[in-house]
Amino acid sequence: MKETFFRSMSWLHTWAGLLVCWLLLVIFFAGTLSYFRHEITLWSKPELHSGILQNYSAQKVEQQLTQGQNYLNEQASDARNWYIELPSTRKPYLSFNWQDFPEPGQRRGQFNQHQPSEDGQQVVTNVRDSKGGNFFYRLHFDLHYIPVGLARWIVGFATMFMLIALISGIVIHKRIFKDFFSFRRGKASRTWLDAHNISSVIALPYHLMITYTGLIALMFMYMPWGVLTNYDGDTKAFRQALNPTRVQIQPSGEPANLIAINTLLPQVRALWGDLPIKQVVISYPMDTNSRISFYQNSAQSVSEQKVAAIFSGVSGELLYATPDEHSTSRSTYDTMMALHTARFSNGLLRGLFFLSGLLGCAMIATGTLLWAVKITQKQQRQLALGAKPSIGLRLVNGLNLTLIAGLPLATAVFFYANRLIPSAIENRSQWEVHSFFITLGLIATVALIDGVSLKQSKTRWQQLAWACAALFAGIPLLNALTSPSNLWQNMQTQQWSLVGFDLLCVLSAIIMFMVARKLSSSHQQSTQSPLQRATSKGNC
């Protein structure tokens, strides 16, 4: 401990943030993009951009269920599960899916997705294999290339450090409101500190909420003792009690005819009224133990609770319906999960969550840049005499360049890979993901090699900013060339998800262009002699 409480908290804030800051940047960045994961996924499947997109209509539900049952009965009568996905605001298309029984040695069977056209006259079966926005969603808590269980422990460890850094940062911020209005340009470490303070304070409630609810999301993994004690170590029984709709049934092996799914709609409407249906799942469709599960589209509810009605697939008897009331603890947990995922939010609110996530990225990035500036200042005398930067400074500069500049560039490369990798290639979706990490790996290699030269490092920042600007600016053109619709056509047909994606890429390109211009001008000034700088100021 330090000699005073303030110094102790300052030390804690510094090191709690620095030890995991680059991992936290990846988590925050991927989590921020996850607010639009369905929109990203839709963009990544251009085969659906023309003639497929449609809005939810209560009057069409009965017809769509009949069409789906007939199609799945014809295409996948021996499948394990059928899925009829009805259109929604964020997934504006009808989808008939099924999952096969797993082969020996497999955990899950193959999943197949087919999308009928809006007029119901044809079905698209050749949609490219792409993870789309789900890649970023899984990345922000499952990471990649490492076991899921280990990844979630690592993410939990980093999140706890984030919470400690936030609380200690509040404690040491004696002038939190005054600093909010202070930004001093051209003052080296003081400028980065002001930027760090402003990005922290603007979205402070969001930062606290998203960090705390992130820990709550996996609380039963991090603190399993209550479950182990009350359920005698049977976590499966606990999950079934927590969510009865997840109870696994087994097929009887005796064949039976499935009732018409649309005949269950009066019972569903008696339970839910006019609330929209999101999905219908049919388990073991040709078995006496078949189940038909209706799931409500509760996107406007601040809760992660799945509202379901489960029927026997043979008799049509109602077997389970989600109760209207829940325990206080369950309601609290569901509300926190809803706040973390923001699935309840409309477009405007989701945009505010997105901006708050970007401020979180800025908070972390400015903190790491501030640390790099302070290390550079400490070594300034040795560097002026021609000494090489220390290993610590090289590592910090390399990681900063790789992740602060590299993550946006790798994301742009991911989008280009989505359109340029041939659809027929094996493991296509994985190669999209590989392109993301290959880009980061190449940047990291160059950054760490160039770390011996601070001047060369500044050049790399410029180059990556220009590359980001060029790639993001080209995405709307790429979409127009590789999709049956372009930006103007999507605006005419009011496909705002696709329009928003292209416009956000254009906005990102403008921001990166401004950053690149700023870096270029500052780099030119730093390479001028004192006399040249004085002359240029006089000319101004």
C-alpha positions in Angstrom: 0.0 0.0 0.0 1.1 3.6 -0.6 1.5 6.2 2.1 -2.0 7.8 1.5 -5.4 6.4 0.5 -5.4 8.6 -2.6 -2.1 7.3 -3.8 -3.2 3.7 -3.1 -6.3 4.2 -5.2 -4.3 5.9 -7.9 -1.9 3.0 -8.0 -4.8 0.5 -8.0 -6.5 2.4 -10.9 -3.4 2.5 -13.0 -2.4 -1.2 -12.7 -5.9 -2.6 -12.6 -6.5 -0.9 -15.9 -3.1 -1.6 -17.6 -2.8 -5.3 -16.8 -5.9 -6.2 -19.0 -6.4 -3.0 -21.0 -5.7 -4.5 -24.5 -7.9 -7.5 -23.8 -10.6 -5.2 -22.6 -10.3 -3.1 -25.7 -11.1 -6.3 -27.8 -14.0 -7.1 -25.5 -15.5 -3.6 -25.7 -14.9 -3.2 -29.4 -16.6 -6.6 -30.2 -19.4 -6.0 -27.7 -20.1 -2.6 -29.2 -20.4 -4.0 -32.7 -22.7 -6.7 -31.2 -25.4 -4.1 -30.7 -26.0 -4.4 -34.5 -25.1 -8.1 -34.9 -28.4 -8.9 -36.7 -27.9 -6.0 -39.1 -24.3 -7.0 -39.8 -25.5 -10.6 -40.4 -28.1 -9.4 -42.8 -25.6 -7.4 -44.7 -23.2 -10.4 -44.9 -25.8 -12.4 -46.8 -26.5 -10.5 -50.0 -28.5 -13.4 -51.4 -31.3 -12.2 -49.1 -31.2 -8.5 -50.2 -33.8 -8.8 -53.0 -37.2 -10.3 -53.0 -36.8 -11.9 -49.6 -37.1 -9.2 -47.0 -40.5 -8.6 -45.5 -42.2 -7.3 -42.3 -44.1 -9.3 -39.7 -47.8 -9.6 -40.4 -50.2 -11.2 -38.0 -52.6 -11.9 -40.9 -49.9 -14.0 -42.7 -48.8 -16.1 -39.7 -51.2 -18.9 -40.3 -50.3 -19.1 -44.0 -46.5 -19.0 -43.2 -46.8 -21.8 -40.6 -48.6 -24.0 -43.1 -46.1 -23.2 -45.8 -43.2 -23.9 -43.4 -44.7 -27.2 -42.2 -45.3 -28.4 -45.7 -41.8 -27.4 -46.9 -40.0 -29.0 -43.9 -42.1 -32.1 -44.2 -41.0 -32.4 -47.8 -37.3 -31.5 -47.3 -36.4 -32.8 -43.8 -39.0 -35.3 -42.6 -36.3 -37.3 -40.7 -34.7 -34.2 -39.1 -34.2 -33.8 -35.3 -35.7 -30.3 -35.1 -37.6 -28.0 -37.4 -37.5 -24.2 -37.0 -39.9 -21.7 -38.5 -38.5 -18.2 -37.9 -41.1 -15.5 -38.5 -40.0 -12.0 -39.7 -39.0 -9.4 -37.1 -37.8 -5.8 -37.2 -34.1 -6.8 -37.0 -34.4 -10.1 -39.0 -36.9 -9.0 -41.7 -37.3 -12.4 -43.5 -39.1 -15.7 -43.1 -36.9 -18.7 -42.6 -37.4 -22.5 -42.6 -34.6 -24.3 -40.9 -33.9 -27.7 -39.6 -31.2 -29.6 -37.7 -30.2 -33.2 -38.5 -29.4 -35.8 -36.0 -25.7 -35.8 -35.1 -23.4 -38.2 -36.8 -21.3 -40.6 -34.6 -18.7 -38.5 -32.8 -20.5 -35.2 -33.4 -22.1 -33.1 -30.6 -24.7 -31.5 -32.8 -26.2 -32.3 -36.2 -25.8 -30.1 -39.3 -28.0 -27.0 -39.3 -29.7 -26.0 -42.6 -31.3 -22.6 -43.4 -33.7 -21.9 -46.3 -35.5 -18.5 -46.9 -38.7 -18.3 -48.9 -39.3 -15.2 -51.1 -41.8 -12.6 -50.0 -44.3 -13.8 -52.5 -43.8 -17.4 -51.4 -43.1 -18.5 -55.0 -39.4 -19.6 -54.5 -37.0 -20.6 -51.7 -33.4 -19.4 -51.5 -31.2 -22.4 -50.5 -27.7 -21.1 -51.5 -27.1 -18.4 -48.9 -23.4 -18.1 -48.2 -21.9 -19.6 -45.0 -21.0 -16.6 -42.9 -21.0 -15.8 -39.1 -21.7 -12.2 -39.8 -22.4 -10.2 -36.7 -22.5 -13.3 -34.5 -18.7 -13.5 -34.8 -18.3 -10.2 -32.9 -21.0 -11.3 -30.4 -19.2 -14.5 -29.6 -15.8 -12.8 -29.6 -16.7 -10.4 -26.9 -17.2 -13.2 -24.3 -15.9 -16.4 -25.9 -12.8 -14.9 -27.6 -11.5 -17.3 -30.3 -9.2 -20.2 -30.9 -9.2 -21.2 -27.2 -11.7 -23.4 -25.2 -14.9 -21.6 -24.4 -14.7 -22.3 -20.6 -11.2 -21.0 -20.4 -12.1 -17.9 -22.5 -15.0 -17.0 -20.2 -12.8 -17.2 -17.1 -10.3 -14.9 -18.8 -13.0 -12.5 -19.8 -14.5 -12.6 -16.3 -11.0 -11.9 -14.8 -10.6 -8.9 -17.1 -14.1 -7.6 -16.4 -13.4 -7.7 -12.6 -10.3 -5.7 -13.2 -12.4 -3.2 -15.3 -14.8 -2.8 -12.4 -12.0 -2.2 -10.0 -10.5 0.4 -12.3 -13.8 2.2 -12.7 -14.5 2.4 -9.0 -10.9 3.5 -8.1 -11.1 6.0 -11.0 -14.2 7.6 -9.4 -12.5 7.7 -6.0 -9.3 9.5 -7.3 -11.3 11.9 -9.5 -11.5 14.9 -7.1 -12.6 17.3 -9.9 -14.7 14.9 -11.9 -17.1 17.6 -13.2 -14.5 20.3 -13.7 -12.3 17.9 -15.7 -15.3 17.0 -17.8 -15.1 20.5 -19.3 -11.4 20.6 -19.6 -9.5 19.6 -22.8 -6.1 21.1 -23.4 -4.7 20.5 -26.9 -1.1 20.0 -27.7 0.0 19.3 -24.1 1.3 15.7 -24.6 0.3 13.6 -21.6 -2.1 16.3 -20.3 -4.1 16.1 -23.6 -4.4 12.3 -23.4 -5.4 12.5 -19.7 -8.1 15.0 -20.6 -9.4 12.8 -23.4 -9.3 9.8 -21.0 -11.3 11.8 -18.4 -13.9 13.1 -20.8 -14.5 9.7 -22.5 -14.8 8.1 -19.0 -17.2 10.6 -17.5 -19.6 11.1 -20.4 -20.7 7.4 -20.4 -19.8 6.6 -16.8 -23.2 5.1 -15.9 -23.0 2.9 -19.0 -19.5 1.8 -18.2 -20.5 0.8 -14.7 -23.7 -0.9 -15.9 -22.2 -2.9 -18.7 -19.2 -4.1 -16.6 -21.3 -5.2 -13.6 -24.0 -6.9 -15.7 -21.2 -8.6 -17.7 -20.1 -10.3 -14.5 -23.7 -11.1 -13.6 -24.2 -12.8 -17.0 -21.8 -15.6 -16.0 -22.3 -15.4 -12.2 -23.3 -19.1 -11.9 -20.0 -20.0 -13.6 -17.9 -17.8 -11.4 -19.7 -18.5 -8.2 -21.3 -21.9 -8.5 -21.5 -22.8 -4.8 -25.1 -21.9 -4.2 -26.2 -24.1 -7.1 -23.9 -26.9 -6.1 -25.2 -26.8 -2.5 -28.9 -26.6 -3.3 -29.0 -29.0 -6.2 -26.3 -31.5 -4.8 -24.0 -30.6 -7.7 -26.6 -31.3 -10.4 -26.2 -28.3 -12.6 -28.5 -29.8 -15.2 -31.4 -29.9 -12.8 -30.7 -26.3 -11.9 -30.8 -25.2 -15.5 -34.1 -27.0 -16.1 -35.6 -25.4 -13.0 -34.4 -22.0 -14.1 -35.7 -22.5 -17.7 -38.3 -25.3 -18.0 -38.4 -24.8 -21.8 -34.8 -26.2 -22.0 -35.9 -29.6 -20.6 -34.6 -32.2 -23.1 -37.0 -34.8 -24.2 -36.0 -38.1 -25.9 -37.7 -39.6 -29.0 -39.8 -42.7 -28.3 -38.9 -44.3 -31.6 -42.6 -44.8 -32.4 -43.7 -42.9 -35.5 -46.7 -40.6 -35.3 -48.3 -37.9 -37.5 -47.7 -34.3 -36.6 -50.8 -32.2 -36.2 -51.2 -29.0 -38.3 -49.2 -26.3 -36.5 -51.6 -23.6 -37.5 -54.4 -25.2 -35.5 -52.6 -24.3 -32.3 -52.8 -20.5 -33.1 -56.1 -19.9 -31.3 -54.6 -21.3 -28.1 -51.5 -19.2 -28.5 -53.5 -16.1 -29.0 -55.6 -16.9 -26.0 -52.4 -16.8 -24.0 -50.6 -13.9 -25.6 -53.3 -11.8 -27.4 -52.0 -10.0 -30.4 -48.3 -10.0 -29.3 -46.1 -11.2 -32.2 -44.6 -14.7 -32.5 -40.9 -14.9 -33.0 -40.2 -18.6 -33.7 -41.9 -22.1 -33.7 -39.7 -25.1 -32.9 -40.8 -28.6 -33.6 -38.8 -31.3 -31.8 -38.8 -34.9 -33.2 -41.6 -34.0 -35.7 -42.5 -37.6 -36.7 -42.4 -39.1 -33.2 -45.0 -39.7 -30.5 -42.9 -37.5 -28.2 -42.9 -34.6 -30.6 -43.2 -31.1 -29.2 -44.3 -27.9 -30.8 -42.9 -24.8 -29.0 -44.1 -21.2 -29.8 -41.8 -18.4 -28.7 -43.0 -14.8 -28.3 -41.2 -11.9 -29.8 -40.6 -10.0 -26.5 -38.0 -7.6 -28.0 -39.7 -4.6 -26.5 -39.6 -6.0 -22.9 -36.7 -5.2 -20.6 -36.2 -8.8 -19.8 -34.3 -11.8 -21.2 -37.0 -14.2 -20.1 -38.1 -16.4 -23.0 -41.9 -16.5 -23.2 -43.0 -19.9 -24.5 -46.0 -22.1 -25.0 -45.2 -25.8 -25.5 -47.7 -28.3 -27.0 -47.8 -32.0 -27.7 -47.1 -32.5 -31.4 -49.6 -35.4 -31.6 -52.6 -34.3 -29.5 -52.1 -30.5 -29.4 -52.4 -30.5 -25.6 -50.8 -27.5 -23.9 -47.9 -28.9 -21.8 -46.3 -25.7 -20.5 -46.8 -21.9 -20.7 -44.4 -19.3 -19.2 -46.1 -17.8 -16.1 -46.9 -14.2 -16.0 -45.2 -13.6 -12.6 -41.7 -14.5 -11.6 -39.6 -14.4 -8.4 -37.9 -11.1 -7.6 -34.5 -12.6 -8.0 -35.4 -14.0 -11.4 -36.9 -10.7 -12.6 -33.8 -8.8 -11.4 -31.5 -11.2 -13.2 -33.5 -11.0 -16.4 -33.6 -7.2 -16.3 -29.8 -7.0 -15.8 -29.3 -9.3 -18.8 -31.6 -7.2 -20.9 -29.6 -4.1 -20.0 -26.4 -5.8 -21.0 -27.6 -7.0 -24.4 -30.0 -4.1 -25.1 -32.3 -6.5 -27.2 -35.3 -4.5 -25.9 -34.1 -1.2 -27.5 -35.3 0.5 -30.6 -33.0 1.9 -33.2 -32.3 5.2 -31.5 -31.6 3.7 -28.1 -29.4 1.0 -29.6 -27.5 3.8 -31.3 -26.9 5.5 -27.9 -25.7 2.1 -26.5 -23.4 1.9 -29.5 -22.0 5.4 -29.0 -21.5 4.6 -25.3 -19.6 1.5 -26.3 -17.4 3.5 -28.6 -16.7 5.9 -25.7 -15.7 2.9 -23.6 -13.2 1.9 -26.4 -11.9 5.5 -26.4 -11.6 5.5 -22.6 -9.4 2.3 -22.7 -7.4 3.5 -25.8 -6.6 6.9 -24.4 -5.5 5.2 -21.1 -3.0 3.0 -23.0 -1.8 6.0 -25.1 -1.4 8.1 -22.0 0.8 5.3 -20.5 2.9 5.2 -23.6 3.4 8.9 -23.6 4.5 8.8 -19.9 7.0 6.0 -20.6 8.4 8.0 -23.5 8.8 11.1 -21.4 10.7 9.1 -18.8 13.1 7.8 -21.5 13.3 11.1 -23.4 16.8 11.9 -22.4 18.2 8.5 -23.4 16.1 8.6 -26.6 17.6 12.0 -27.5 21.1 10.6 -27.2 20.3 7.9 -29.7 19.4 5.1 -27.3 16.8 2.5 -28.4 13.4 2.4 -26.6 13.1 -0.1 -23.8 11.3 -3.4 -24.3 8.4 -2.1 -22.3 7.9 0.9 -24.5 8.2 -1.1 -27.6 5.7 -3.6 -26.3 3.2 -0.9 -25.3 3.6 1.0 -28.6 3.2 -2.2 -30.6 0.1 -3.4 -28.8 -1.4 0.1 -29.1 -0.9 0.2 -32.8 -2.1 -3.4 -33.2 -5.4 -3.0 -31.4 -6.3 0.7 -31.5 -5.6 1.0 -35.2 -5.7 -2.7 -36.1 -9.2 -3.6 -34.9 -11.0 -1.2 -37.2 -8.8 -2.3 -40.1 -9.3 -6.0 -39.4 -13.1 -5.4 -39.2 -13.0 -3.8 -42.7 -11.0 -6.8 -44.0 -13.6 -9.1 -42.4 -16.3 -7.4 -44.4 -14.3 -7.6 -47.6 -13.6 -11.2 -47.0 -17.3 -11.8 -46.7 -17.9 -10.7 -50.2 -14.7 -11.8 -51.9 -14.2 -15.4 -50.6 -15.9 -17.8 -53.0 -19.1 -19.2 -51.6 -18.2 -22.8 -52.5 -15.0 -22.9 -50.4 -14.9 -25.3 -47.5 -15.1 -23.7 -44.0 -15.9 -20.4 -45.7 -17.2 -18.7 -42.5 -14.0 -19.7 -40.7 -11.8 -18.1 -43.4 -13.7 -14.9 -42.9 -12.7 -15.1 -39.2 -9.2 -16.1 -40.1 -8.9 -13.0 -42.3 -9.7 -10.8 -39.2 -7.0 -12.4 -37.1 -4.4 -12.6 -39.9 -4.8 -8.9 -40.4 -4.2 -8.3 -36.7 -1.2 -10.7 -36.7 0.4 -8.9 -39.6 0.0 -5.5 -38.0 1.4 -6.8 -34.7 4.4 -8.2 -36.5 5.2 -5.0 -38.2 4.4 -2.9 -35.1 6.8 -4.9 -32.9 9.6 -4.8 -35.5 9.2 -1.1 -35.9 9.1 -0.6 -32.2 12.8 0.3 -32.1 12.0 3.5 -34.1 9.4 5.9 -32.6 9.5 7.8 -35.9 8.7 4.7 -37.9 5.9 3.9 -35.5 4.2 7.3 -36.2 4.4 6.5 -39.9 2.6 3.2 -39.3 -0.2 5.0 -37.5 -0.7 7.2 -40.5 -0.6 4.3 -43.0 -3.2 2.3 -41.0 -5.5 5.3 -40.7 -5.3 5.9 -44.5 -5.9 2.2 -45.1 -9.0 2.2 -42.8 -10.4 5.3 -44.5 -10.0 3.7 -48.0 -11.4 0.3 -47.1 -14.5 1.7 -45.2 -15.1 4.2 -48.0 -15.1 1.3 -50.5 -17.6 -0.9 -48.7 -20.8 0.7 -50.1 -19.3 0.2 -53.6 -18.4 -3.4 -52.7 -21.9 -4.0 -51.7 -23.3 -2.5 -54.9 -21.0 -4.8 -57.0 -21.7 -8.0 -55.0 -25.3 -7.6 -54.0 -28.5 -7.4 -56.0 -29.2 -4.0 -54.3 -27.2 -0.9 -53.7 -27.4 2.0 -51.3 -29.9 4.0 -53.4 -32.2 1.0 -54.1 -32.2 0.1 -50.4 -33.2 3.7 -49.5 -36.1 3.4 -52.1 -37.3 0.1 -50.6 -36.8 1.4 -47.0 -34.4 -1.3 -46.0 -32.9 0.8 -43.3 -30.7 -1.9 -41.8 -28.8 -2.1 -45.0 -28.8 1.6 -45.5 -27.5 2.2 -42.0 -24.7 -0.3 -42.5 -23.4 1.5 -45.6 -23.8 5.0 -44.1 -22.0 3.9 -40.9 -19.1 2.7 -43.1 -19.0 6.1 -44.9 -19.0 7.9 -41.6 -16.2 5.6 -40.3 -14.2 6.4 -43.5 -14.7 10.2 -42.9 -13.5 9.9 -39.3 -10.5 7.8 -40.3 -9.7 10.3 -43.1 -9.7 13.2 -40.6 -7.5 11.2 -38.2 -5.1 10.4 -41.0 -4.9 14.1 -42.0 -4.3 15.1 -38.4 -1.6 12.5 -38.0 0.1 13.6 -41.3 0.2 17.2 -40.3 1.5 16.5 -36.8 4.1 14.2 -38.2 5.3 16.8 -40.7 5.6 19.4 -37.9 7.5 16.9 -35.7 10.1 16.4 -38.5 10.6 20.1 -39.1 13.4 22.0 -37.6 12.6 24.7 -34.9 13.3 27.4 -37.6 11.0 25.8 -40.1 8.2 25.5 -37.5 8.7 29.2 -36.5 8.5 30.2 -40.2 5.4 28.2 -40.9 3.7 29.8 -37.9 4.7 33.2 -39.1 3.2 32.5 -42.5 -0.1 31.5 -40.9 
